[in-house]
């Protein structure tokens, strides 16, 4: 009996985690829009699960600041604000240059060449829908920045960056759609970062990162609306 109970608990945890990951990804990529109400009935039916693991998933997303749950109203995607942008970028401008101070010693030339190729390949998507281009850009962009953080000798930086990752992805999806996305400028910015990482000058890497993040923030602040 105890073994069966453990199996039920494990299955419930798995269903909750799957629902959590699915909804989180859909929020981050704009499939579920900012401010959108989340129907428990529809989500549970679409995912083929009961409402119990779904509610647990929504509660976890609320703890991460992605969802708001109000009694009598239900759950909705938490809207983004200009304040969110500024606070997140204040953190990035501290954390990423700090990470780069030691990461520059541990990133190989082969890894940098691989990212040079990946960023360059984004320019080949110009005939694809903008939504497709943005999804690919944000994926490569975040992986590149997280590589810098993960190569740092400070083990606390990566968990801190992962906490703000969903907000960054949501900001990118909103700010770059539809006419605001400029693949050439984004690629040029990251190529410049790769160049300074190759040269290995710690001071120069920090300066370039801060300049890049300032450019990125200004792009977001020029977005007419975040809704």
N, C-alpha and C positions, 0 to 999 in steps of 0.2 A: 504493500500500500504506500509506504514511504517512497519507494522507487518511482511509482506512478506519479506521485505528487511532484517529485523533483522533475520528472519529464514534462509535466504540465507547466511548471514554473519556467523551465528552460525554453519551452515553446513560446510562452507568453512574452518572455524577455526578447526572444528572437523576432517575434512579430512586432513588438514595440520598437525595437531598434531599426528594423526594416522600414517601418512607417516613418520613424524619425528621420532617417537618412533620405528617404524619398521626398518627403515634404520639404526638408531643408534644402535639397538640391533644386527643387522646383521654385522655391522662394529665391534662392541665390541666382538662378538663371532667368528669372522673370516669367517663368511659366505661370506661377501664381503671383499676381501683381500686388504691389504695395497697397495696403488698406483693404484688400479683398477679404470678405467674410469666408470662413472655412466651414463648410457644412460637414458635420461629423457623419451624417447619414450617407452623403455622397462619397466622401473620402473612404469610409469603411467599405462601402460597396465596391468602389473602384479597386481597392487594394485586397479585397477578399478577406477581410478580418472583422472581428467584432469591435464594438466601440470602446471596450476597456483598454486594449493596447493602444488604440488610436488616441484616447484621452491622455494616456501616459506619455505618448510621443509629443502631443501638443504641450503638455506641462513641461517637458524637457526643453522644447523650443521656446517656451515662455521664459524659462530660466536663462536662456542664452540671449534674450532680448529680440528674438525674431517674431514672436507672436504675442498678442495681447488677449487675455481671456477675461471677459466680464460676465458676471452672473446675470442671467436673463437675456443676454445678448449672444454670447458664444465667443468663439475665437476668430480673430482676424490678424492679418499680417501687419506687423507694426510699421507705420509709415516712417520713411527716412526724413531727415531734416538737414539743413545746412550745418547745424550744430554737430550732428553726427560726423559729417565730413571733417570739420575742423578738429574735433577731439581725436578722431582716428589718425589724422595726419600729424597731429602733435606727437602722438605716440610713435608713429612710423619714423619721423625725423630724428627721434632719439634712438629707437631700438635698432634700426637698420644700419646707420653709420657705426654704431657701437659694435654690432655683429661683424661688420666688414673689417674692423681693425685686426681681427685674427683670422677671419674667413679667407682673406686674401692669401694667406699662407697655405691654405689647404685645398683650394680649388685648382684643379688641373687644367692645363692648356687644352686637353682633349674635351673636357666638359664645356669649356668656354666656346670652343669651335662648334660643338654640338648645338649650343644655344644660339650661336651666330646663324647656323643653318636653319634652326627652327623659326627664329624671328624673320629671317629672310623669306622663308616659305610662306609667311603670312601675306606677303605682297602678291603671291600667286593666286590668292583667293578673291581678287578684286571683282570678279564676275559672279561671285556667290552672293546670296542675300546678306544684307548687313548683319542680321541677327546671327548668321552662321559665322561670319568674320569675327564678330565681337566675342562669341563663345570661345572660339579658338584662341583669340588674342588674350583674353582674360586667363585662360588655362595656362598658356605658355608664360605669360607675365608673372602670374602668382608662383608658378613652379620655379622660375628664375629667382625671384626675390626670396623665396623660402630656401632655395639652395644656399644663398648667401648666409641666411640666418642659421641654417642647420650646420654649416661648416664652421660656425663660430665656436670658440672654446668655452663660451658661456652657455651651460645647458639650460638656463632658465629663459633664454630669449625665444626659442621656438614655441614653447607652450603659450607664451604671452602673445606672440604673433598669431597663433592659431585661434585665439579668442576673438580677434578682430577680423579674421579672414572672411566670414560670411558677410559682414558689413561692407568690406572692400569689394567683394564680388557683386553685391547688389548695387553699389554705387557705380561700378563700371558698366553694368548692364543698363542702368538708367541714363547715365551721362553720355554714353556712346550711341544711343539709339534716338532717331534713325540717322539724322544728318550730321550729328556731332562727331562721328567716328572718323578719324584720320589715320589710316594704317601707316602711311609713310612717316608721319611725325612720331608715332609710337615706336615704330621699328628703329628710326634714327636715334631716339632717346636711349633705347636699350643697347644699340650697337656702341654708342659712346660709353655706356657703363661697362660693356665687355672689354672695350679698349683699355680703360683705366685699370680694370681688374688684371688684365694681361700684363700691364706695366708694373703692377705690384706696389704702387706708391700709396701707402695707407692714407696720408693726408688728402691726396688727390681723389681717392675712392670716396672718402667721406664727403668731400665737396660736391662731387658729381652726383652722388646719391641724393644729397639734400636739394640740389638744383633740379634733379629729375622729379622728386616728390613735390617740390614747389610747383613745377609745371603741371603735374598731374592734378594737384589740388585746384589750381587756377582753372583747369579745364572743367572740373566738376562745378566750381562756383559759377561758371558761365552757363551752366545748365538752367534753362528757364524754369523748370519745375522738377521736383523729385517724386511727384505723385504718379 
